Structures are given as C-alpha cells and as structure tokens.
Amino acid sequence: MDLSAGRKAWLVETERYDHGWLAILSAKRYLALGSDLMAIWSARNPRKFGRSARRGLGLWSTWRVVRNICPAVD
C-alpha cells in the first residue's frame, strides 16, 4: 500500500513535466518544418536573419535578468 500511495504521489507531482514532454514530442514535426523554412529564409536574407537573431538573443537575455530579479512564486 505504501508503494501504491508513493506511486500516486509521484505521478501527481510529475504530471506537469509529463504534459510538457508530450507537447514537445508532438511539436517535433512542426519544429523540423520550421527549421527548414528558417534555413531557406536565412540563406536568402542573411542581414534580416542576423538582425532577428540579435533581437531574439536580446529578448532572451532580458527575460533571464527579469526572471532572476523577481522572486519565484511557488
């Protein structure tokens, strides 16, 4: 009975991660298609791609700073 209760508690705690993992797996084909289109687009427009990459890196860095400054809500 203890193992069964522990299993249920474990499944409840990891349910969020399981759903996230399944979402990633289901989006795999769309990510592959998107990366193919991005490769073609970047070959045709290298300056726009570089500018977009810098903006994306800036947004990601900003997000990390904000996330580290704000206290985590549990």
Secondary structure per residue as TSV (DSSP state, phi and psi in degrees):
chain	resnum	aa	ss	phi	psi
A	1	M	-	360.0	-37.4
A	2	D	H	-63.0	-41.3
A	3	L	H	-65.1	-38.8
A	4	S	H	-65.4	-43.0
A	5	A	H	-66.2	-39.9
A	6	G	H	-64.9	-37.7
A	7	R	H	-64.1	-44.5
A	8	K	H	-63.2	-43.2
A	9	A	H	-63.1	-40.9
A	10	W	H	-63.6	-43.5
A	11	L	H	-65.2	-37.1
A	12	V	H	-66.6	-42.7
A	13	E	H	-68.7	-34.2
A	14	T	H	-98.6	6.2
A	15	E	H	-61.2	-39.7
A	16	R	H	-62.8	-42.2
A	17	Y	H	-68.9	-36.5
A	18	D	H	-63.4	-43.2
A	19	H	H	-65.2	-39.4
A	20	G	H	-63.3	-43.2
A	21	W	H	-63.7	-41.9
A	22	L	H	-65.8	-34.5
A	23	A	H	-65.6	-40.3
A	24	I	H	-64.3	-44.0
A	25	L	H	-64.4	-37.2
A	26	S	H	-73.9	-22.9
A	27	A	T	-91.4	2.1
A	28	K	H	-59.3	-44.0
A	29	R	H	-67.2	-35.3
A	30	Y	H	-70.1	-36.1
A	31	L	H	-66.1	-38.7
A	32	A	H	-64.7	-44.4
A	33	L	H	-63.9	-42.9
A	34	G	H	-63.7	-38.7
A	35	S	H	-68.9	-34.8
A	36	D	H	-63.9	-45.9
A	37	L	H	-64.7	-37.9
A	38	M	H	-65.2	-38.2
A	39	A	H	-64.5	-42.8
A	40	I	H	-65.4	-44.8
A	41	W	H	-63.6	-41.5
A	42	S	H	-70.0	-28.8
A	43	A	H	-71.1	-32.7
A	44	R	H	-84.7	-28.0
A	45	N	-	-132.8	71.3
A	46	P	H	-65.4	-33.6
A	47	R	H	-69.1	-42.8
A	48	K	H	-64.2	-37.7
A	49	F	H	-65.2	-43.3
A	50	G	H	-62.0	-42.2
A	51	R	H	-65.4	-42.8
A	52	S	H	-64.6	-38.2
A	53	A	H	-64.8	-41.9
A	54	R	H	-64.1	-41.0
A	55	R	H	-64.7	-42.6
A	56	G	H	-61.9	-42.2
A	57	L	H	-64.5	-39.2
A	58	G	H	-64.1	-43.1
A	59	L	H	-64.3	-40.6
A	60	W	H	-64.8	-42.1
A	61	S	H	-64.8	-40.5
A	62	T	H	-62.7	-43.0
A	63	W	H	-60.4	-42.3
A	64	R	H	-63.1	-41.5
A	65	V	H	-63.9	-46.6
A	66	V	H	-62.5	-42.4
A	67	R	H	-63.9	-37.5
A	68	N	H	-76.3	-28.1
A	69	I	H	-77.6	-44.1
A	70	C	S	-74.8	139.3
A	71	P	-	-69.3	145.7
A	72	A	-	-72.0	138.1
A	73	V	-	-101.8	121.0
A	74	D	-	-105.7	360.0
